[in-house]
C-alpha cells in the first residue's frame, strides 16, 4: 500500500486502506496522517469522516473526533442515532 500511495498520492482508496492498516498496527499517528489526507482528497464521503472520528477518539482527541462525527451527520442525515448522540454530548 505504501508503494501505491507513493506512486499515486491522490489515490483515496489506497490511503484509506493504509490508514486502516496503521490502526491495526497501533500506529495511530500514521493512521491520523493518512485519514486526514483522505478527507482532504474527498470531503464528501461520510465513511471517511467516520474513520477519522474513530482514529481521533482512539488518540484521545475527542473534540476533533466530535467535529468529524458532526460532518458525518451533515453528509448523511440518515445517521439519526449518531446525530442524537452528538446532541446529548455536553459542550465545554
C-alpha positions, 0 to 999 in steps of 0.5 A, spaced: 500 500 500 505 504 501 508 503 494 501 505 491 500 511 495 507 513 493 506 512 486 499 515 486 498 520 492 491 522 490 489 515 490 483 515 496 482 508 496 489 506 497 490 511 503 484 509 506 486 502 506 493 504 509 490 508 514 486 502 516 492 498 516 496 503 521 490 502 526 491 495 526 498 496 527 497 501 533 500 506 529 495 511 530 499 517 528 500 514 521 493 512 521 491 520 523 496 522 517 493 518 512 485 519 514 486 526 514 489 526 507 483 522 505 478 527 507 482 532 504 482 528 497 474 527 498 470 531 503 464 528 501 464 521 503 461 520 510 465 513 511 471 517 511 469 522 516 467 516 520 474 513 520 477 519 522 472 520 528 474 513 530 482 514 529 481 521 533 477 518 539 482 512 539 488 518 540 484 521 545 482 527 541 475 527 542 473 534 540 476 533 533 473 526 533 466 530 535 467 535 529 468 529 524 462 525 527 458 532 526 460 532 518 458 525 518 451 527 520 451 533 515 453 528 509 448 523 511 442 525 515 440 518 515 445 517 521 439 519 526 442 515 532 449 518 531 446 525 530 442 524 537 448 522 540 452 528 538 446 532 541 446 529 548 454 530 548 455 536 553 459 542 550 465 545 554 
